[in-house]
Amino acid sequence: MNRTEEIKSALEAAFSPQHIEVIDESEQHRGHSGYAEGGESHFRVVIRAPAFGPMNRIARHRAIHAALGPVLIGRIHALALDVSD
C-alpha cells in the first residue's frame, strides 16, 4: 500500500467521511526541501465529515494527525488540509 492509500484508509476508518480526496502534490515541489524522488512526500487532503462539526480548525487538524499516527506523519514532509463538516 502506498502512502496515498495509507492516508485515505486511515482517515476513512477514523472519520467515515462523506467526501475524501488525497492528492499527491510532490511533483510540484521538485527541487524544494523534503522532495523525494518518486513522490509521496507532499500531500493535500480534502475531507468532509460530520465528525468535524463541533471542532475548531486546530482540533480538526490535531484529530487528523492523531488518526494518521506518528509513523505515517513521520514519512510525510508536507500535509495541507482542507477540512469541514
MMTF fields as JSON, N, C-alpha, C and O atoms, coordinates in Angstrom:
{
  "mmtfVersion": "1.0.0",
  "mmtfProducer": "UNKNOWN",
  "numBonds": 339,
  "numAtoms": 340,
  "numGroups": 85,
  "numChains": 1,
  "numModels": 1,
  "chainsPerModel": [1],
  "groupsPerChain": [85],
  "chainIdList": ["A"],
  "bondAtomList": [4, 2, 8, 6, 12, 10, 16, 14, 20, 18, 24, 22, 28, 26, 32, 30, 36, 34, 40, 38, 44, 42, 48, 46, 52, 50, 56, 54, 60, 58, 64, 62, 68, 66, 72, 70, 76, 74, 80, 78, 84, 82, 88, 86, 92, 90, 96, 94, 100, 98, 104, 102, 108, 106, 112, 110, 116, 114, 120, 118, 124, 122, 128, 126, 132, 130, 136, 134, 140, 138, 144, 142, 148, 146, 152, 150, 156, 154, 160, 158, 164, 162, 168, 166, 172, 170, 176, 174, 180, 178, 184, 182, 188, 186, 192, 190, 196, 194, 200, 198, 204, 202, 208, 206, 212, 210, 216, 214, 220, 218, 224, 222, 228, 226, 232, 230, 236, 234, 240, 238, 244, 242, 248, 246, 252, 250, 256, 254, 260, 258, 264, 262, 268, 266, 272, 270, 276, 274, 280, 278, 284, 282, 288, 286, 292, 290, 296, 294, 300, 298, 304, 302, 308, 306, 312, 310, 316, 314, 320, 318, 324, 322, 328, 326, 332, 330, 336, 334],
  "bondOrderList": [1, 1, 1, 1, 1, 1, 1, 1, 1, 1, 1, 1, 1, 1, 1, 1, 1, 1, 1, 1, 1, 1, 1, 1, 1, 1, 1, 1, 1, 1, 1, 1, 1, 1, 1, 1, 1, 1, 1, 1, 1, 1, 1, 1, 1, 1, 1, 1, 1, 1, 1, 1, 1, 1, 1, 1, 1, 1, 1, 1, 1, 1, 1, 1, 1, 1, 1, 1, 1, 1, 1, 1, 1, 1, 1, 1, 1, 1, 1, 1, 1, 1, 1, 1],
  "groupList": [{"groupName": "MET", "atomNameList": ["N", "CA", "C", "O"], "elementList": ["N", "C", "C", "O"], "formalChargeList": [0, 0, 0, 0], "bondAtomList": [1, 0, 2, 1, 3, 2], "bondOrderList": [1, 1, 2], "singleLetterCode": "M", "chemCompType": "L-PEPTIDE LINKING"}, {"groupName": "ASN", "atomNameList": ["N", "CA", "C", "O"], "elementList": ["N", "C", "C", "O"], "formalChargeList": [0, 0, 0, 0], "bondAtomList": [1, 0, 2, 1, 3, 2], "bondOrderList": [1, 1, 2], "singleLetterCode": "N", "chemCompType": "L-PEPTIDE LINKING"}, {"groupName": "ARG", "atomNameList": ["N", "CA", "C", "O"], "elementList": ["N", "C", "C", "O"], "formalChargeList": [0, 0, 0, 0], "bondAtomList": [1, 0, 2, 1, 3, 2], "bondOrderList": [1, 1, 2], "singleLetterCode": "R", "chemCompType": "L-PEPTIDE LINKING"}, {"groupName": "THR", "atomNameList": ["N", "CA", "C", "O"], "elementList": ["N", "C", "C", "O"], "formalChargeList": [0, 0, 0, 0], "bondAtomList": [1, 0, 2, 1, 3, 2], "bondOrderList": [1, 1, 2], "singleLetterCode": "T", "chemCompType": "L-PEPTIDE LINKING"}, {"groupName": "GLU", "atomNameList": ["N", "CA", "C", "O"], "elementList": ["N", "C", "C", "O"], "formalChargeList": [0, 0, 0, 0], "bondAtomList": [1, 0, 2, 1, 3, 2], "bondOrderList": [1, 1, 2], "singleLetterCode": "E", "chemCompType": "L-PEPTIDE LINKING"}, {"groupName": "ILE", "atomNameList": ["N", "CA", "C", "O"], "elementList": ["N", "C", "C", "O"], "formalChargeList": [0, 0, 0, 0], "bondAtomList": [1, 0, 2, 1, 3, 2], "bondOrderList": [1, 1, 2], "singleLetterCode": "I", "chemCompType": "L-PEPTIDE LINKING"}, {"groupName": "LYS", "atomNameList": ["N", "CA", "C", "O"], "elementList": ["N", "C", "C", "O"], "formalChargeList": [0, 0, 0, 0], "bondAtomList": [1, 0, 2, 1, 3, 2], "bondOrderList": [1, 1, 2], "singleLetterCode": "K", "chemCompType": "L-PEPTIDE LINKING"}, {"groupName": "SER", "atomNameList": ["N", "CA", "C", "O"], "elementList": ["N", "C", "C", "O"], "formalChargeList": [0, 0, 0, 0], "bondAtomList": [1, 0, 2, 1, 3, 2], "bondOrderList": [1, 1, 2], "singleLetterCode": "S", "chemCompType": "L-PEPTIDE LINKING"}, {"groupName": "ALA", "atomNameList": ["N", "CA", "C", "O"], "elementList": ["N", "C", "C", "O"], "formalChargeList": [0, 0, 0, 0], "bondAtomList": [1, 0, 2, 1, 3, 2], "bondOrderList": [1, 1, 2], "singleLetterCode": "A", "chemCompType": "L-PEPTIDE LINKING"}, {"groupName": "LEU", "atomNameList": ["N", "CA", "C", "O"], "elementList": ["N", "C", "C", "O"], "formalChargeList": [0, 0, 0, 0], "bondAtomList": [1, 0, 2, 1, 3, 2], "bondOrderList": [1, 1, 2], "singleLetterCode": "L", "chemCompType": "L-PEPTIDE LINKING"}, {"groupName": "PHE", "atomNameList": ["N", "CA", "C", "O"], "elementList": ["N", "C", "C", "O"], "formalChargeList": [0, 0, 0, 0], "bondAtomList": [1, 0, 2, 1, 3, 2], "bondOrderList": [1, 1, 2], "singleLetterCode": "F", "chemCompType": "L-PEPTIDE LINKING"}, {"groupName": "PRO", "atomNameList": ["N", "CA", "C", "O"], "elementList": ["N", "C", "C", "O"], "formalChargeList": [0, 0, 0, 0], "bondAtomList": [1, 0, 2, 1, 3, 2], "bondOrderList": [1, 1, 2], "singleLetterCode": "P", "chemCompType": "L-PEPTIDE LINKING"}, {"groupName": "GLN", "atomNameList": ["N", "CA", "C", "O"], "elementList": ["N", "C", "C", "O"], "formalChargeList": [0, 0, 0, 0], "bondAtomList": [1, 0, 2, 1, 3, 2], "bondOrderList": [1, 1, 2], "singleLetterCode": "Q", "chemCompType": "L-PEPTIDE LINKING"}, {"groupName": "HIS", "atomNameList": ["N", "CA", "C", "O"], "elementList": ["N", "C", "C", "O"], "formalChargeList": [0, 0, 0, 0], "bondAtomList": [1, 0, 2, 1, 3, 2], "bondOrderList": [1, 1, 2], "singleLetterCode": "H", "chemCompType": "L-PEPTIDE LINKING"}, {"groupName": "VAL", "atomNameList": ["N", "CA", "C", "O"], "elementList": ["N", "C", "C", "O"], "formalChargeList": [0, 0, 0, 0], "bondAtomList": [1, 0, 2, 1, 3, 2], "bondOrderList": [1, 1, 2], "singleLetterCode": "V", "chemCompType": "L-PEPTIDE LINKING"}, {"groupName": "ASP", "atomNameList": ["N", "CA", "C", "O"], "elementList": ["N", "C", "C", "O"], "formalChargeList": [0, 0, 0, 0], "bondAtomList": [1, 0, 2, 1, 3, 2], "bondOrderList": [1, 1, 2], "singleLetterCode": "D", "chemCompType": "L-PEPTIDE LINKING"}, {"groupName": "GLY", "atomNameList": ["N", "CA", "C", "O"], "elementList": ["N", "C", "C", "O"], "formalChargeList": [0, 0, 0, 0], "bondAtomList": [1, 0, 2, 1, 3, 2], "bondOrderList": [1, 1, 2], "singleLetterCode": "G", "chemCompType": "PEPTIDE LINKING"}, {"groupName": "TYR", "atomNameList": ["N", "CA", "C", "O"], "elementList": ["N", "C", "C", "O"], "formalChargeList": [0, 0, 0, 0], "bondAtomList": [1, 0, 2, 1, 3, 2], "bondOrderList": [1, 1, 2], "singleLetterCode": "Y", "chemCompType": "L-PEPTIDE LINKING"}],
  "groupTypeList": [0, 1, 2, 3, 4, 4, 5, 6, 7, 8, 9, 4, 8, 8, 10, 7, 11, 12, 13, 5, 4, 14, 5, 15, 4, 7, 4, 12, 13, 2, 16, 13, 7, 16, 17, 8, 4, 16, 16, 4, 7, 13, 10, 2, 14, 14, 5, 2, 8, 11, 8, 10, 16, 11, 0, 1, 2, 5, 8, 2, 13, 2, 8, 5, 13, 8, 8, 9, 16, 11, 14, 9, 5, 16, 2, 5, 13, 8, 9, 8, 9, 15, 14, 7, 15],
  "groupIdList": [1, 2, 3, 4, 5, 6, 7, 8, 9, 10, 11, 12, 13, 14, 15, 16, 17, 18, 19, 20, 21, 22, 23, 24, 25, 26, 27, 28, 29, 30, 31, 32, 33, 34, 35, 36, 37, 38, 39, 40, 41, 42, 43, 44, 45, 46, 47, 48, 49, 50, 51, 52, 53, 54, 55, 56, 57, 58, 59, 60, 61, 62, 63, 64, 65, 66, 67, 68, 69, 70, 71, 72, 73, 74, 75, 76, 77, 78, 79, 80, 81, 82, 83, 84, 85],
  "secStructList": [7, 7, 2, 2, 2, 2, 2, 2, 2, 2, 2, 2, 2, 2, 2, 7, 7, 1, 3, 3, 3, 3, 3, 3, 7, 4, 4, 4, 4, 6, 6, 1, 6, 6, 7, 7, 6, 6, 1, 7, 1, 3, 3, 3, 3, 3, 3, 3, 7, 4, 4, 4, 6, 6, 7, 7, 2, 2, 2, 2, 2, 2, 2, 2, 2, 2, 2, 2, 2, 2, 2, 2, 2, 2, 6, 7, 1, 3, 3, 3, 3, 3, 3, 3, 7],
  "xCoordList": [0.852, 0.0, 0.902, 1.821, 0.639, 1.445, 0.916, -0.123, 1.628, 1.255, -0.105, -0.869, -0.411, -1.714, -2.824, -3.785, -2.692, -3.69, -3.714, -4.782, -2.539, -2.471, -3.202, -3.954, -2.976, -3.64, -5.15, -5.899, -5.586, -7.021, -7.662, -8.724, -7.036, -7.571, -7.692, -8.712, -6.659, -6.668, -7.763, -8.451, -7.925, -8.929, -10.351, -11.271, -10.531, -11.85, -12.236, -13.38, -11.292, -11.571, -11.885, -12.746, -11.201, -11.366, -12.603, -13.224, -12.969, -13.993, -15.208, -16.166, -15.205, -16.309, -16.745, -17.906, -15.827, -16.134, -17.161, -17.285, -17.888, -18.808, -18.035, -18.464, -16.894, -16.04, -14.589, -14.275, -13.72, -12.287, -11.488, -11.781, -10.482, -9.507, -8.128, -7.89, -7.233, -5.84, -5.026, -4.957, -4.417, -3.728, -2.231, -1.79, -1.461, -0.003, 0.489, 0.46, 0.939, 1.429, 2.956, 3.537, 3.589, 5.05, 5.758, 6.746, 5.275, 5.954, 6.005, 6.931, 5.033, 5.021, 6.12, 6.4, 6.739, 7.76, 9.152, 10.069, 9.295, 10.607, 11.644, 11.43, 12.751, 13.821, 13.693, 14.614, 12.562, 12.366, 12.769, 12.941, 12.91, 13.227, 12.17, 10.971, 12.62, 11.708, 11.22, 10.576, 11.509, 11.074, 11.805, 13.015, 11.061, 11.656, 11.404, 10.281, 12.426, 12.268, 11.206, 11.246, 10.272, 9.191, 7.93, 6.894, 8.017, 6.827, 6.522, 7.385, 5.263, 4.735, 5.445, 5.737, 5.715, 6.31, 5.434, 5.457, 4.664, 3.812, 2.366, 2.101, 1.45, 0.061, -0.905, -0.634, -2.041, -3.177, -4.355, -4.634, -5.042, -6.218, -7.432, -7.43, -8.463, -9.759, -10.696, -10.888, -11.281, -12.117, -13.343, -13.24, -14.496, -15.762, -16.376, -16.657, -16.583, -17.145, -17.917, -17.45, -19.092, -19.865, -19.094, -19.361, -18.158, -17.373, -16.632, -16.307, -16.366, -15.625, -16.523, -16.02, -17.838, -18.79, -18.51, -18.454, -18.331, -18.131, -16.689, -16.413, -15.779, -14.367, -13.997, -14.535, -13.066, -12.499, -11.383, -11.071, -10.791, -9.78, -8.597, -8.14, -8.106, -6.952, -7.306, -6.514, -8.475, -8.903, -9.053, -8.725, -9.541, -9.672, -8.304, -8.119, -7.357, -6.002, -5.362, -4.717, -5.537, -4.989, -5.633, -4.95, -6.931, -7.634, -7.116, -6.949, -6.865, -6.337, -4.926, -4.61, -4.088, -2.727, -2.77, -1.996, -3.661, -3.795, -4.263, -3.778, -5.198, -5.706, -4.626, -4.588, -3.757, -2.681, -1.564, -0.907, -1.359, -0.354, 1.039, 1.323, 1.913, 3.261, 4.132, 4.996, 3.932, 4.767, 4.483, 5.407, 3.194, 2.843, 3.16, 3.704, 2.842, 3.16, 4.67, 5.099, 5.457, 6.909, 7.452, 8.587, 6.649, 7.072, 6.553, 6.76, 5.877, 5.323, 6.05, 6.194, 6.502, 7.177, 6.177, 6.377, 5.09, 4.112, 2.707, 2.463, 1.781, 0.392, -0.512, -0.635, -1.143, -2.083, -3.48, -3.846, -4.264, -5.574, -6.692, -6.612, -7.73, -8.973, -10.046, -10.483, -10.487, -11.345, -12.63, -12.596, -13.762, -15.026, -16.016, -15.781, -17.137, -18.163, -19.158, -20.097],
  "yCoordList": [-1.171, 0.0, 1.24, 1.339, 2.185, 3.406, 4.413, 4.188, 5.508, 6.485, 7.116, 7.366, 7.375, 7.947, 7.026, 7.486, 5.742, 4.768, 4.652, 4.51, 4.713, 4.646, 5.825, 5.655, 7.015, 8.214, 8.079, 8.296, 7.722, 7.605, 6.556, 6.795, 5.423, 4.331, 4.737, 4.473, 5.373, 5.788, 6.82, 6.752, 7.771, 8.812, 8.28, 8.707, 7.364, 6.741, 5.964, 6.033, 5.236, 4.447, 5.348, 5.017, 6.469, 7.339, 8.235, 8.517, 8.687, 9.729, 9.381, 10.155, 8.261, 7.904, 9.115, 9.521, 9.681, 10.926, 10.736, 9.664, 11.818, 11.845, 12.075, 11.666, 12.733, 13.025, 13.036, 13.569, 12.445, 12.492, 12.437, 11.648, 13.283, 13.271, 13.352, 14.187, 12.506, 12.574, 12.782, 11.908, 13.951, 14.356, 14.435, 15.152, 13.698, 13.732, 14.924, 14.893, 15.969, 17.186, 17.243, 18.307, 16.119, 16.078, 16.658, 17.376, 16.361, 16.81, 18.338, 18.895, 19.007, 20.475, 21.035, 22.233, 20.189, 20.616, 20.101, 20.132, 19.63, 19.151, 20.256, 21.406, 19.894, 20.854, 21.564, 22.262, 21.392, 22.023, 21.05, 19.853, 21.58, 20.764, 19.685, 19.942, 18.505, 17.415, 16.638, 15.601, 17.11, 16.38, 15.054, 14.987, 14.0, 12.669, 12.18, 12.257, 11.688, 11.126, 10.038, 9.167, 10.089, 9.11, 9.619, 8.954, 10.797, 11.411, 10.91, 10.389, 11.082, 10.677, 11.377, 10.765, 12.679, 13.472, 14.665, 15.111, 15.181, 16.35, 15.991, 15.56, 16.175, 15.789, 16.915, 17.763, 16.902, 17.748, 16.808, 15.921, 17.017, 16.211, 17.123, 18.144, 16.747, 17.411, 16.4, 15.309, 16.749, 15.795, 16.508, 17.598, 15.875, 16.37, 15.255, 14.17, 15.526, 14.514, 15.199, 16.192, 14.673, 15.236, 15.269, 16.12, 14.367, 14.31, 15.623, 15.924, 16.397, 17.646, 18.811, 19.88, 18.618, 19.679, 20.454, 21.683, 19.789, 20.534, 21.005, 21.653, 20.695, 21.026, 22.344, 22.703, 23.063, 24.23, 23.752, 22.562, 24.68, 24.314, 23.574, 22.573, 24.044, 23.401, 21.992, 21.066, 21.825, 20.498, 19.539, 18.358, 20.031, 19.188, 18.707, 17.529, 19.622, 19.249, 18.265, 17.305, 18.497, 17.57, 16.191, 15.174, 16.152, 14.87, 14.106, 12.887, 14.812, 14.166, 13.637, 12.51, 14.43, 13.972, 12.752, 11.812, 12.762, 11.616, 10.376, 9.274, 10.55, 9.412, 8.82, 7.608, 9.659, 9.16, 8.514, 7.58, 9.018, 8.421, 8.928, 9.391, 8.847, 9.403, 8.712, 9.359, 7.449, 6.745, 7.265, 7.596, 7.336, 7.827, 9.31, 9.73, 10.104, 11.538, 11.734, 12.657, 10.898, 10.988, 10.693, 11.053, 10.041, 9.709, 10.712, 10.535, 11.766, 12.797, 14.111, 14.497, 14.79, 16.072, 17.204, 18.059, 17.219, 18.304, 17.747, 16.864, 18.29, 17.846, 19.073, 19.688, 19.424, 20.548, 19.985, 18.983, 20.63, 20.109, 21.091, 22.276, 20.586, 21.324, 20.495, 19.489, 20.902, 20.088, 20.837, 22.014, 20.154, 20.74, 19.621, 18.458, 20.007, 19.02, 18.883, 18.093],
  "zCoordList": [0.0, 0.0, 0.0, 0.813, -0.912, -0.941, 0.085, 0.706, 0.255, 1.286, 1.018, 1.951, -0.248, -0.584, -0.081, 0.535, -0.341, 0.113, 1.634, 2.229, 2.266, 3.735, 4.372, 5.332, 3.832, 4.355, 4.204, 5.157, 3.011, 2.743, 3.645, 4.219, 3.768, 4.584, 6.054, 6.69, 6.589, 7.999, 8.259, 9.278, 7.344, 7.539, 7.35, 8.048, 6.424, 6.255, 7.515, 7.966, 8.071, 9.282, 10.476, 11.291, 10.583, 11.742, 11.662, 12.686, 10.45, 10.347, 9.479, 9.453, 8.778, 7.869, 7.035, 7.088, 6.277, 5.558, 4.443, 3.852, 4.183, 3.054, 1.762, 0.683, 1.891, 0.736, 1.209, 2.273, 0.413, 0.732, -0.563, -1.462, -0.637, -1.727, -1.096, -0.224, -1.525, -1.09, -2.365, -3.229, -2.458, -3.681, -3.411, -2.512, -4.191, -4.088, -4.91, -6.141, -4.224, -4.875, -4.919, -5.136, -4.718, -4.61, -5.818, -5.669, -6.998, -8.212, -8.291, -8.881, -7.712, -7.702, -6.802, -6.842, -6.001, -5.054, -5.412, -4.591, -6.646, -7.108, -6.901, -7.285, -6.296, -6.033, -4.694, -4.27, -4.029, -2.716, -1.611, -1.843, -0.438, 0.73, 0.946, 0.836, 1.248, 1.548, 0.348, 0.511, -0.864, -2.056, -2.125, -1.91, -2.428, -2.582, -4.0, -4.498, -4.636, -5.978, -5.922, -5.053, -6.837, -6.845, -6.161, -6.185, -5.552, -4.956, -3.565, -2.859, -3.19, -1.883, -0.718, 0.31, -0.905, 0.168, 0.546, 1.693, -0.407, -0.199, -0.587, -1.709, 0.355, 0.117, 0.447, 1.297, -0.245, 0.079, 0.323, -0.483, 1.449, 1.787, 1.837, 2.525, 1.104, 1.161, 1.796, 1.258, 2.929, 3.647, 4.218, 4.779, 4.063, 4.593, 5.43, 4.92, 6.722, 7.615, 8.745, 9.302, 9.082, 10.185, 11.508, 12.356, 11.687, 12.93, 13.196, 14.345, 12.162, 12.328, 12.756, 13.1, 12.738, 13.045, 14.319, 14.274, 15.456, 16.699, 16.929, 17.938, 16.024, 16.222, 15.562, 14.515, 16.194, 15.524, 14.59, 14.543, 13.858, 12.857, 13.475, 12.923, 14.591, 15.228, 15.7, 15.529, 16.284, 16.741, 15.565, 15.683, 14.444, 13.238, 12.774, 12.469, 12.725, 12.276, 13.249, 12.828, 14.53, 15.525, 15.4, 15.522, 15.159, 15.011, 13.797, 13.852, 12.714, 11.508, 11.761, 11.379, 12.392, 12.706, 13.628, 13.446, 14.606, 15.515, 14.76, 15.016, 13.836, 13.06, 12.164, 11.955, 11.638, 10.774, 11.589, 11.13, 12.79, 13.668, 13.387, 12.282, 14.376, 14.25, 13.199, 12.606, 12.959, 11.975, 10.573, 9.829, 10.21, 8.874, 8.748, 7.727, 9.744, 9.709, 9.544, 8.851, 10.158, 10.052, 8.665, 8.352, 7.831, 6.465, 5.435, 4.235, 5.905, 5.031, 5.326, 6.487, 4.285, 4.501, 4.701, 5.563, 3.905, 3.985, 3.813, 2.99, 4.62, 4.584, 4.67, 5.73, 3.55, 3.504, 3.709, 3.095, 4.575, 4.925, 4.59, 4.917, 3.936, 3.671, 4.331, 3.771, 5.53, 6.385, 6.708, 7.068, 6.58, 7.041, 7.328, 7.001, 7.951, 8.273, 7.145, 7.243]
}
